[in-house]
């Protein structure tokens, strides 16, 4: 398993700017809770699934097998 940043530098910049504005919380989701603090609960659960390969919700990270 390997976690990498999206190869699209513009997406990475946009998401990281959003994370800075929201104090580390996913810029793609409403509210602030530990479940949406980057790296969000949704993606941590996807990482734990050995069959999952793909991007996190906001497209910042990619998990490959």
C-alpha positions in Angstrom: 0.0 0.0 0.0 1.2 3.5 -0.8 -0.4 6.9 -0.1 0.7 9.7 -2.5 -0.4 13.3 -3.2 -2.5 13.9 -6.3 -0.1 14.4 -9.2 -2.2 17.4 -10.3 -0.3 20.3 -8.6 -3.2 22.7 -9.0 -5.6 20.4 -7.2 -3.1 19.9 -4.4 -2.6 23.7 -4.1 -6.3 24.4 -4.0 -7.0 21.7 -1.4 -4.1 22.8 0.8 -5.2 26.4 0.6 -8.7 25.3 1.7 -7.2 23.2 4.5 -5.2 26.3 5.8 -8.4 28.4 5.7 -10.4 25.8 7.6 -7.7 25.0 10.2 -6.9 21.5 8.8 -10.6 20.4 8.3 -11.7 19.1 4.9 -12.5 22.1 2.7 -15.0 19.9 0.8 -17.2 19.2 3.8 -19.3 21.4 6.1 -18.6 21.8 9.8 -15.7 21.0 11.9 -15.3 17.6 13.7 -12.5 15.1 14.2 -14.1 13.0 11.5 -13.4 15.6 8.8 -9.9 16.7 10.0 -7.4 15.9 7.3 -6.7 12.9 6.8 -10.4 12.4 7.3 -12.1 9.4 8.9 -13.6 8.4 5.5 -10.2 8.1 3.9 -8.6 6.4 6.9 -11.4 3.7 6.6 -10.7 3.4 2.9 -7.0 3.0 3.6 -7.9 0.1 6.0 -9.8 -1.7 3.2 -7.2 -3.8 1.3 -9.4 -3.8 -1.8 -9.7 0.0 -2.0 -7.6 1.9 -4.5 -8.3 5.6 -5.3 -8.5 9.2 -4.2 -9.8 10.6 -1.0 -13.0 12.6 -1.1 -11.2 16.0 -1.8 -8.7 14.4 -4.3 -5.7 15.4 -2.2 -4.4 11.8 -1.5 -4.3 8.7 -3.6 -4.1 5.2 -2.2 -2.5 2.5 -4.4 -2.3 -1.2 -3.6 
